[in-house]
Amino acid sequence: MFQPRPSVPGDQYRPKAYATEVVPFIVTAFREGHDRIGVHLRLFSPSGDESLHRLTALEDGFDRWQVLVALLEEGVWTFQYEAFADEYATWRHAASLKIAAGVDAPVMRRIGADLFEGAGRERTRPAAERRLLQASAARLLDPEVSDEDALLIVQDAAIAASFAARPVASLVTVGATRELLVERRRAGVGAWYEFFPRSEGAKRLKDGRVKSGTFRTAMKRLPEVAAMGFDVLYLPPIHPIGETHRKGRNNSLVTEPGDPGSPWAIGGAAGGHDTVHPDLGTLSDFRAFVKAARTEGIEVAIDFALQASPDHPWVTEHPEWFTTLPDGSIAYAENPPKKYQDIYPINFDNDYEGIRSEALRVIRHWIAQGVEIFRVDNPHTKPLKFWEWLIRTVNAEHPGVVFLAEAFARPAIMQGLAMAGFQQSYTYFTWRNTKEELEEFLTGLATETADFLRPNLFVNTPDILTEYLQYGGRAGYKTRAAIAATAAPTYGVYAGYELYESVARPGSEENLDNEKYEYKTRDWAGAEASGDSLAPYLRMLNRVRNEHPALQQLRNLRTHWSDDEAILVYSKHLDAALSPTGQADTIIVVANVDPHSARETTVYLDTTLWGVEPGAPFEVEDLVTGAVWTWTDRNYVRLDAFAEPVHILKVRSPR
């Protein structure tokens, strides 16, 4: 037996959606015998509006029923499923068989006439509908009307539509009242860009040292980020950085004069989590940065890393918040084989209430500075109940605040964090690179966990430069960006991706000369002028995302087949009735995930997903190149990784 959906396993937490999301409501319903049933969804909006939706049988052999609903209002929705004996559907099924076979035709006609007469007396039906039903009842009873003509009444589409909208129901069974939290749209839709503000506007001095960028210099790059189509800008920690055990270039334990240290080693003489690094400016400068970003249509997200450098004020004020080893030293952070000698992890065991109060104070402080999005570092190393309490408390005061979980942990932990309240989650996307891996992974995101886990498909991070990007060349960078941007409504890019920065520190999945430990001075405009930038491609991807509402949904992804082991195919469709534009929208993505070859194959599409009969022709336009082709459900495709490795196809009008 399938659990009603939307739901969260165990029903301990609410399922969730985001405003404008199209949500599949699915329930298992059946009855004994052969009589037909119907199923309704009774839905109550946060403001109290009630609506009734008829479900359609999925015909999957499991007695499951579904209806898709676009949820527009933020807040807690409630819903119930109602199953009932469908008197008309039962009669229509039996009558179509028996009258055609000449078996019990008078009885079936009489039953139908009684059904129509009763429905025709219902004042809730439109007058024209009542007249149609009464006239049809009379014809069924008229001996001058042949059984062949009576069958036309049985099959009449207008009568069927009438009973579908207003069924004659009996034996109504009402399910339990369930809840669904609908959060603001940014909780589910966004194009993220990450940069280190200290690198934006940084200048190399004559003596070789680098002068830090500031919020004011970083502000100058905001128009460029907006022009690429990104609407969320994530900043790594902006706080003072500790001096003790500061890391040098490439994670070295030895620092040189001018090494800025890792921003995640938070806290120093200038303060802790509620202050900004003096090199970046002041709190007033930060507020000006947030305001300038908002003017460009960008929301600023900051990092919330619940940890401390050895120089953080917490270390002296609250030593009980850390783990003291038998030799009297404080344990530093480790994620074998990685070691973080410059960071002390928080230990919740000794003062849980004190730590959570301080965490809430810090979050409230940054909300007061204009921040509504927090990327949370390593949440899986803190108690789940802490996050559940913190997010619930913050969202009760500020429902629009969004938390992104940076938890590359085991599935149960990642899913547990999402259930506990995190609006978004990093995923295993960076390590899913083959066709088979991506088919399974993307299908799971769209179906198995979509009721509670929203993926943010970052293509890279300061910590993650996968072998695929190290050795995949420019084709690899294009392919990964295209899949991330089209497979999920939220994705992210860390600065430098558009410059194809692909050289890793030996033996690691991190960039050589990692920006976590040094300033980066990049010539963005020069790279684009010389044709060495992916920025134009990213602009195209974000424009396509904004123009196509089907790509702003998660749960509508469906994979299709190709004969080639490296050609990934999936589609996203949005019905006109559910689209904010009032027009149907269908996108087909065909990607060559082998960045070192040209591939030729046949792709096979289930065109019925967007209303095209198998074998029927329809036009597609490649939004990458502008080419237009006539396709059917079987199509030859050639994708050259060294030219354009991905088709992003808009389905035009069926012929």
PALOZA-435443 format. One record per residue (C-alpha): x, z, y. Coordinates in nm, 3 decimals. Layout:
% residues N
         x         z         y
         X         Z         Y
...
***
This chain:
% residues 655
         x         z         y
     0.000     0.000     0.000
     0.140    -0.102     0.338
     0.139     0.143     0.626
    -0.079     0.033     0.920
     0.124    -0.120     1.199
     0.248    -0.068     1.461
     0.388     0.254     1.317
     0.705     0.451     1.255
     0.796     0.555     0.900
     0.669     0.906     0.841
     0.437     0.894     1.145
     0.642     1.167     1.315
     0.705     0.952     1.622
     0.501     0.703     1.822
     0.568     0.334     1.775
     0.651     0.157     2.099
     0.628    -0.172     2.282
     0.708    -0.296     2.631
     0.472    -0.433     2.893
     0.388    -0.802     2.820
     0.503    -0.768     2.459
     0.288    -0.941     2.199
     0.235    -0.685     1.925
     0.115    -0.762     1.571
    -0.151    -0.512     1.465
    -0.158    -0.516     1.085
    -0.361    -0.313     0.834
    -0.444    -0.325     0.464
    -0.818    -0.342     0.399
    -1.022    -0.428     0.088
    -1.339    -0.340    -0.101
    -1.457    -0.347    -0.459
    -1.611    -0.660    -0.600
    -1.623    -1.004    -0.445
    -1.815    -0.946    -0.123
    -1.636    -1.038     0.197
    -1.515    -0.790     0.456
    -1.406    -0.804     0.817
    -1.167    -0.590     1.016
    -1.167    -0.494     1.382
    -0.907    -0.334     1.605
    -1.058    -0.104     1.865
    -0.804    -0.063     2.141
    -0.801     0.180     2.435
    -0.565     0.119     2.727
    -0.393     0.405     2.914
    -0.649     0.366     3.193
    -0.937     0.392     2.948
    -1.044     0.030     2.907
    -1.180    -0.045     2.560
    -1.148    -0.377     2.381
    -1.242    -0.501     2.034
    -1.028    -0.756     1.847
    -1.115    -0.937     1.523
    -0.833    -0.946     1.267
    -0.757    -1.246     1.047
    -0.668    -1.222     0.680
    -0.302    -1.302     0.622
    -0.386    -1.447     0.279
    -0.058    -1.309     0.145
    -0.206    -1.156    -0.171
    -0.176    -0.803    -0.033
    -0.513    -0.770     0.146
    -0.342    -0.749     0.483
    -0.511    -0.836     0.811
    -0.354    -0.911     1.148
    -0.427    -0.974     1.513
    -0.177    -1.034     1.794
    -0.238    -0.859     2.125
    -0.040    -0.885     2.449
    -0.013    -0.536     2.597
     0.019    -0.544     2.975
    -0.034    -0.185     3.088
     0.233     0.083     3.066
     0.150     0.416     2.909
     0.006     0.553     2.584
    -0.247     0.328     2.413
    -0.472     0.448     2.131
    -0.622     0.234     1.859
    -0.834     0.244     1.543
    -0.893     0.000     1.264
    -1.251    -0.056     1.151
    -1.332    -0.232     0.824
    -1.683    -0.342     0.736
    -1.885    -0.542     0.490
    -1.927    -0.886     0.649
    -2.279    -0.991     0.554
    -2.252    -1.341     0.699
    -1.913    -1.420     0.541
    -2.038    -1.301     0.203
    -2.352    -1.517     0.229
    -2.167    -1.821     0.360
    -1.915    -1.811     0.073
    -2.184    -1.778    -0.194
    -2.422    -2.027    -0.033
    -2.159    -2.298     0.006
    -2.091    -2.279    -0.368
    -2.442    -2.226    -0.506
    -2.640    -2.463    -0.287
    -2.386    -2.740    -0.351
    -2.414    -2.676    -0.723
    -2.795    -2.651    -0.716
    -2.783    -2.291    -0.839
    -3.022    -2.039    -0.681
    -3.051    -2.259    -0.372
    -3.395    -2.122    -0.263
    -3.268    -1.766    -0.295
    -2.955    -1.838    -0.094
    -3.156    -2.014     0.174
    -3.394    -1.717     0.197
    -3.108    -1.468     0.226
    -2.952    -1.678     0.501
    -3.279    -1.709     0.690
    -3.332    -1.330     0.680
    -2.978    -1.278     0.803
    -3.020    -1.527     1.088
    -3.360    -1.389     1.191
    -3.223    -1.034     1.209
    -2.922    -1.140     1.412
    -3.144    -1.355     1.634
    -3.338    -1.046     1.740
    -3.024    -0.866     1.861
    -3.035    -0.839     2.242
    -2.655    -0.808     2.257
    -2.626    -1.177     2.170
    -2.649    -1.450     2.436
    -2.989    -1.615     2.463
    -2.859    -1.955     2.356
    -2.704    -1.799     2.047
    -3.029    -1.623     1.956
    -3.220    -1.949     1.984
    -2.965    -2.126     1.763
    -2.991    -1.858     1.493
    -3.371    -1.850     1.502
    -3.394    -2.228     1.480
    -3.146    -2.234     1.193
    -3.345    -1.967     1.007
    -3.659    -2.179     1.039
    -3.481    -2.485     0.903
    -3.348    -2.293     0.605
    -3.706    -2.192     0.520
    -3.849    -2.540     0.582
    -3.916    -2.711     0.245
    -3.884    -3.046     0.421
    -3.515    -2.972     0.488
    -3.304    -3.085     0.195
    -3.034    -2.873     0.034
    -2.779    -3.121     0.168
    -2.898    -3.053     0.522
    -2.912    -2.680     0.449
    -2.544    -2.699     0.356
    -2.473    -2.833     0.705
    -2.624    -2.513     0.843
    -2.405    -2.308     0.607
    -2.098    -2.492     0.737
    -2.202    -2.500     1.104
    -1.898    -2.405     1.319
    -2.105    -2.271     1.610
    -2.291    -2.031     1.380
    -1.966    -1.921     1.220
    -1.814    -1.856     1.564
    -2.120    -1.652     1.659
    -2.088    -1.423     1.359
    -1.710    -1.400     1.398
    -1.754    -1.270     1.752
    -2.055    -1.051     1.670
    -2.064    -0.986     1.297
    -2.350    -0.833     1.108
    -2.161    -0.533     0.976
    -2.248    -0.263     0.725
    -2.055     0.006     0.538
    -1.826     0.052     0.839
    -1.512     0.252     0.768
    -1.313     0.381     1.066
    -0.943     0.459     1.032
    -0.750     0.737     1.201
    -0.679     0.719     1.573
    -0.321     0.613     1.630
    -0.099     0.594     1.939
     0.136     0.333     2.079
     0.368     0.387     2.376
     0.407     0.087     2.605
     0.710     0.118     2.832
     0.813    -0.086     3.132
     0.922    -0.442     3.070
     1.291    -0.374     3.138
     1.289    -0.147     2.832
     1.252    -0.461     2.624
     1.360    -0.763     2.829
     1.686    -0.810     3.017
     2.014    -0.996     3.045
     2.296    -0.741     3.077
     2.639    -0.797     3.229
     2.915    -0.537     3.212
     3.207    -0.502     3.449
     3.454    -0.235     3.553
     3.406    -0.183     3.928
     3.770    -0.078     3.963
     3.874    -0.430     3.855
     3.640    -0.615     4.091
     3.841    -0.663     4.406
     4.154    -0.499     4.264
     4.473    -0.631     4.423
     4.824    -0.651     4.285
     5.073    -0.511     4.534
     5.425    -0.636     4.601
     5.578    -0.354     4.395
     5.375    -0.459     4.090
     5.124    -0.179     4.107
     4.752    -0.257     4.137
     4.526    -0.120     4.407
     4.189    -0.024     4.263
     3.874    -0.210     4.346
     3.591    -0.009     4.500
     3.214    -0.012     4.505
     3.242    -0.205     4.831
     3.470    -0.474     4.685
     3.267    -0.489     4.361
     2.960    -0.544     4.575
     3.100    -0.885     4.669
     3.064    -1.007     4.311
     2.695    -0.916     4.283
     2.569    -1.258     4.405
     2.780    -1.430     4.140
     2.643    -1.205     3.865
     2.290    -1.272     3.988
     2.358    -1.647     4.004
     2.455    -1.641     3.636
     2.105    -1.505     3.569
     2.187    -1.147     3.473
     1.941    -0.881     3.585
     2.109    -0.562     3.458
     2.464    -0.468     3.556
     2.621    -0.200     3.338
     2.913     0.001     3.476
     3.144     0.197     3.243
     3.197     0.559     3.357
     3.252     0.578     3.733
     3.368     0.942     3.742
     3.710     1.100     3.805
     3.956     1.046     3.517
     4.171     1.320     3.368
     4.549     1.329     3.396
     4.627     1.531     3.081
     4.706     1.305     2.783
     4.600     1.005     2.992
     4.625     0.682     2.796
     4.854     0.406     2.912
     4.825     0.031     2.860
     4.694    -0.079     2.522
     4.600     0.279     2.427
     4.959     0.396     2.459
     5.032     0.769     2.462
     5.291     0.699     2.731
     5.169     0.624     3.082
     5.345     0.447     3.363
     5.299     0.518     3.734
     4.972     0.363     3.848
     4.806     0.353     3.505
     4.438     0.430     3.582
     4.350     0.579     3.242
     4.035     0.534     3.038
     3.710     0.585     3.232
     3.570     0.762     2.926
     3.821     1.047     2.978
     3.581     1.199     3.228
     3.668     1.477     3.469
     3.955     1.587     3.688
     4.043     1.772     4.001
     3.790     1.564     4.196
     3.501     1.670     3.975
     3.308     1.580     3.664
     2.997     1.391     3.557
     2.817     1.429     3.889
     3.092     1.278     4.105
     3.247     0.936     4.149
     3.615     0.851     4.121
     3.771     0.877     4.468
     3.936     0.536     4.422
     3.589     0.378     4.391
     3.452     0.539     4.705
     3.186     0.799     4.771
     2.836     0.871     4.648
     2.714     0.699     4.963
     2.914     0.390     4.866
     2.761     0.402     4.520
     2.409     0.420     4.662
     2.489     0.122     4.881
     2.611    -0.066     4.571
     2.286     0.011     4.387
     2.083    -0.104     4.687
     2.282    -0.426     4.720
     2.235    -0.497     4.349
     1.863    -0.443     4.379
     1.854    -0.692     4.666
     2.006    -0.947     4.426
     1.741    -0.871     4.163
     1.981    -0.661     3.953
     1.933    -0.310     3.819
     2.244    -0.097     3.785
     2.299     0.087     3.455
     2.565     0.355     3.429
     2.737     0.516     3.134
     2.636     0.862     3.015
     2.921     0.983     2.798
     2.871     1.346     2.700
     3.239     1.435     2.662
     3.524     1.556     2.882
     3.889     1.508     2.958
     4.108     1.818     2.926
     4.093     1.841     3.307
     3.713     1.844     3.337
     3.569     2.149     3.516
     3.362     2.219     3.204
     3.677     2.301     3.007
     3.754     2.605     3.221
     3.399     2.695     3.315
     3.249     2.655     2.967
     3.519     2.662     2.697
     3.243     2.749     2.448
     3.117     2.392     2.479
     3.420     2.266     2.285
     3.573     2.319     1.942
     3.868     2.558     1.940
     4.111     2.509     1.652
     4.289     2.798     1.470
     4.602     2.746     1.681
     4.399     2.797     1.999
     4.400     2.432     2.105
     4.084     2.230     2.170
     4.000     1.951     1.925
     4.014     1.603     2.071
     3.787     1.316     1.973
     3.855     1.100     1.670
     3.687     0.803     1.507
     3.936     0.724     1.230
     4.159     0.537     1.257
     4.107     0.568     1.634
     4.227     0.881     1.814
     4.128     0.986     2.165
     4.377     1.252     2.271
     4.245     1.225     2.628
     3.887     1.322     2.535
     3.730     1.647     2.416
     3.398     1.606     2.231
     3.114     1.848     2.303
     3.023     2.109     2.040
     2.655     2.204     2.059
     2.679     2.495     1.816
     2.772     2.772     2.059
     2.553     2.707     2.366
     2.289     2.449     2.286
     2.060     2.553     2.572
     2.341     2.552     2.826
     2.464     2.207     2.729
     2.122     2.048     2.733
     2.041     2.202     3.071
     2.363     2.061     3.216
     2.296     1.718     3.062
     1.950     1.712     3.217
     2.092     1.816     3.554
     2.343     1.528     3.542
     2.078     1.271     3.451
     1.849     1.393     3.728
     2.140     1.371     3.971
     2.200     1.003     3.898
     1.831     0.920     3.903
     1.833     1.063     4.255
     2.111     0.812     4.339
     1.885     0.522     4.232
     1.984     0.478     3.866
     1.709     0.417     3.609
     1.911     0.284     3.315
     2.166     0.481     3.115
     2.393     0.342     2.846
     2.467     0.643     2.625
     2.810     0.659     2.464
     2.824     0.765     2.098
     2.484     0.936     2.080
     2.514     0.961     1.701
     2.777     1.234     1.746
     2.523     1.465     1.913
     2.216     1.635     1.761
     1.911     1.411     1.721
     1.683     1.689     1.846
     1.886     1.700     2.169
     1.820     1.335     2.244
     1.455     1.367     2.151
     1.418     1.656     2.398
     1.627     1.497     2.676
     1.457     1.156     2.669
     1.111     1.307     2.641
     1.181     1.540     2.934
     1.329     1.269     3.155
     1.056     1.015     3.075
     0.787     1.273     3.148
     0.928     1.295     3.501
     1.041     0.933     3.532
     0.860     0.705     3.282
     1.066     0.404     3.388
     1.405     0.544     3.290
     1.566     0.348     3.006
     1.827     0.479     2.759
     2.048     0.241     2.556
     2.210     0.391     2.246
     2.567     0.283     2.178
     2.559     0.390     1.816
     2.740     0.167     1.568
     2.647     0.403     1.288
     2.471     0.391     0.955
     2.120     0.238     0.963
     1.942     0.570     0.913
     2.117     0.722     1.215
     2.065     0.418     1.436
     1.698     0.405     1.344
     1.662     0.780     1.386
     1.792     0.758     1.743
     1.548     0.478     1.819
     1.259     0.677     1.673
     1.363     0.981     1.877
     1.316     0.789     2.200
     1.603     0.554     2.284
     1.446     0.246     2.439
     1.728     0.014     2.326
     2.009     0.010     2.075
     2.335    -0.170     2.018
     2.332    -0.332     1.675
     2.553    -0.482     1.406
     2.505    -0.825     1.565
     2.874    -0.869     1.648
     2.957    -0.846     1.276
     2.679    -1.075     1.152
     2.827    -1.422     1.171
     2.730    -1.634     0.870
     2.401    -1.814     0.832
     2.292    -1.584     0.551
     2.391    -1.269     0.740
     2.213    -1.379     1.056
     1.894    -1.484     0.879
     1.860    -1.144     0.714
     1.967    -0.950     1.023
     1.748    -1.129     1.279
     1.443    -1.127     1.050
     1.484    -0.754     1.002
     1.498    -0.693     1.377
     1.185    -0.900     1.435
     0.980    -0.747     1.153
     1.106    -0.437     0.975
     1.214    -0.221     1.271
     1.046    -0.386     1.571
     0.788    -0.109     1.606
     1.052     0.140     1.714
     1.399    -0.019     1.755
     1.470    -0.269     2.031
     1.804    -0.447     1.990
     2.039    -0.524     2.274
     2.256    -0.803     2.135
     2.587    -0.761     2.315
     2.822    -1.044     2.223
     3.133    -0.837     2.301
     3.234    -0.502     2.449
     3.561    -0.347     2.568
     3.585    -0.204     2.215
     3.476    -0.509     2.017
     3.653    -0.843     1.989
     3.563    -0.963     1.640
     3.764    -1.204     1.430
     3.492    -1.463     1.490
     3.573    -1.460     1.862
     3.947    -1.419     1.811
     3.967    -1.737     1.604
     3.643    -1.922     1.681
     3.759    -2.088     2.000
     3.521    -2.201     2.270
     3.265    -2.314     2.016
     3.249    -1.962     1.881
     3.187    -1.820     2.227
     2.909    -2.071     2.294
     2.742    -2.016     1.960
     2.739    -1.638     1.979
     2.604    -1.640     2.336
     2.331    -1.890     2.249
     2.213    -1.692     1.947
     2.219    -1.359     2.132
     2.031    -1.500     2.432
     1.757    -1.665     2.227
     1.715    -1.437     1.926
     1.630    -1.120     2.121
     1.472    -1.062     2.462
     1.763    -0.831     2.556
     2.128    -0.928     2.521
     2.456    -0.848     2.692
     2.794    -0.988     2.793
     3.109    -0.795     2.889
     3.311    -0.952     3.171
     3.588    -1.180     3.051
     3.369    -1.337     2.784
     3.311    -1.631     3.017
     3.689    -1.676     3.039
     3.720    -1.693     2.659
     3.944    -1.384     2.648
     4.025    -1.385     2.278
     4.371    -1.236     2.221
     4.347    -0.910     2.030
     4.587    -0.621     2.010
     4.756    -0.667     1.669
     4.568    -0.497     1.389
     4.260    -0.424     1.598
     3.928    -0.566     1.717
     4.012    -0.493     2.080
     4.145    -0.721     2.351
     4.515    -0.713     2.415
     4.581    -0.551     2.754
     4.244    -0.381     2.724
     4.059    -0.319     3.048
     3.981     0.035     2.935
     4.339     0.127     3.018
     4.432    -0.099     3.310
     4.301    -0.300     3.600
     4.209    -0.664     3.540
     4.244    -0.920     3.815
     4.061    -1.240     3.725
     4.013    -1.566     3.910
     3.649    -1.637     3.828
     3.606    -1.924     4.071
     3.934    -2.088     3.977
     3.850    -2.081     3.607
     3.515    -2.244     3.669
     3.664    -2.507     3.899
     3.912    -2.604     3.627
     3.645    -2.620     3.356
     3.778    -2.310     3.181
     3.470    -2.091     3.225
     3.160    -2.035     3.016
     2.970    -1.926     3.328
     2.774    -2.257     3.360
     2.662    -2.221     2.998
     2.553    -1.861     3.059
     2.359    -1.975     3.366
     2.182    -2.232     3.153
     2.099    -1.976     2.883
     1.956    -1.729     3.130
     1.757    -1.999     3.305
     1.608    -2.107     2.973
     1.524    -1.744     2.890
     1.345    -1.701     3.222
     1.152    -2.026     3.191
     1.031    -1.970     2.835
     0.813    -1.666     2.764
     0.852    -1.720     2.388
     1.216    -1.610     2.428
     1.104    -1.290     2.602
     0.949    -1.169     2.277
     1.118    -1.007     1.976
     0.861    -1.010     1.698
     0.791    -1.385     1.696
     1.123    -1.498     1.545
     1.087    -1.698     1.222
     1.372    -1.853     1.027
     1.356    -2.202     0.874
     1.564    -2.378     0.610
     1.854    -2.617     0.632
     2.055    -2.773     0.350
     2.385    -2.665     0.508
     2.530    -2.318     0.458
     2.645    -2.308     0.822
     2.335    -2.439     1.000
     2.110    -2.156     1.115
     1.753    -2.246     1.216
     1.488    -2.027     1.373
     1.192    -2.067     1.604
     0.994    -1.863     1.854
     0.634    -1.948     1.937
     0.386    -1.797     2.181
     0.021    -1.902     2.179
    -0.135    -2.012     2.507
    -0.382    -1.723     2.496
    -0.095    -1.475     2.482
     0.140    -1.645     2.726
     0.165    -1.533     3.090
     0.169    -1.900     3.190
    -0.149    -1.982     3.001
     0.040    -2.251     2.810
     0.178    -2.242     2.457
     0.555    -2.216     2.435
     0.773    -2.302     2.135
     1.151    -2.297     2.108
     1.352    -2.409     1.804
     1.717    -2.305     1.779
     1.954    -2.492     1.548
     2.307    -2.348     1.547
     2.628    -2.448     1.373
     2.781    -2.106     1.299
     3.105    -2.261     1.171
     3.306    -2.302     1.494
     3.564    -2.525     1.327
     3.360    -2.821     1.205
     3.101    -3.088     1.265
     2.802    -3.047     1.032
     2.533    -3.291     0.922
     2.225    -3.174     0.739
     1.847    -3.181     0.709
     1.642    -2.899     0.857
     1.297    -2.812     0.724
     1.042    -2.660     0.962
     0.713    -2.478     0.910
     0.546    -2.664     1.196
     0.212    -2.494     1.131
     0.355    -2.194     1.317
     0.298    -2.388     1.641
    -0.010    -2.579     1.532
     0.141    -2.905     1.406
     0.034    -3.029     1.064
     0.313    -3.091     0.810
     0.451    -3.442     0.851
     0.298    -3.494     1.195
     0.541    -3.610     1.467
     0.611    -3.416     1.784
     0.866    -3.439     2.062
     1.149    -3.196     2.124
     1.375    -3.172     2.426
     1.723    -3.026     2.393
     1.750    -2.782     2.684
     2.130    -2.786     2.650
     2.184    -3.162     2.689
     1.847    -3.300     2.801
     1.817    -3.531     2.498
     1.465    -3.600     2.367
     1.380    -3.677     2.003
     1.074    -3.726     1.790
     1.074    -3.474     1.507
     0.856    -3.386     1.209
     0.882    -3.103     0.960
     1.201    -3.266     0.818
     1.481    -3.373     1.049
     1.838    -3.496     1.035
     2.073    -3.289     1.251
     2.439    -3.330     1.341
     2.608    -3.047     1.530
     2.970    -3.082     1.633
     3.127    -2.745     1.713
     3.376    -2.919     1.941
     3.099    -3.072     2.153
     2.769    -2.880     2.150
     2.735    -2.642     1.856
     2.374    -2.538     1.930
     2.044    -2.716     1.991
     1.791    -2.518     2.195
     1.483    -2.732     2.152
     1.164    -2.710     2.352
     0.864    -2.840     2.159
     0.680    -3.078     2.385
     0.329    -3.204     2.320
     0.233    -3.307     1.964
     0.158    -3.678     1.926
***
